Amino acid sequence: MSEFVTVARVGAIAEGQGGTFQVGERLVAVFNRGGEYFAIDDLCPHMGASLGAGYMDAEGVVTCPWHAWHFSVCDGTWCDNPRIKIDAFETRVVGDEIQVRTTPTKAE
């Protein structure tokens, strides 16, 4: 059974922003969209840039800061080719802690 780890406290990730956190063996980008938290693989598959440092628009699409690849923070879908996805992770808030599941969400 996979577990959750605390990555930050509520309020540490500003609305519309993201951050990069160690989750188990991986770096995960966590974003705050309307007070709801989403987590995807931090590394862009193109050249390894940090997606946590990217820009997220109002629809929840993060743009890689290096070469402008676009990914949905909701499920990791690459917006230019929806058949390709990066890993997405379940998040939850317990008390004032933002937590991320250590294993990726299974593709549907």
PyMOL commands that set and color helices and strands:
alter all, ss='L'
color gray80, all
select helices_A, chain A and resi 51-53
alter helices_A, ss='H'
color red, helices_A
select strands_A, chain A and resi 4-9+18-23+26-33+36-41+55-56+61-63+70-72+88-89+91-94+97-101
alter strands_A, ss='S'
color yellow, strands_A
deselect
rebuild
show_as cartoon
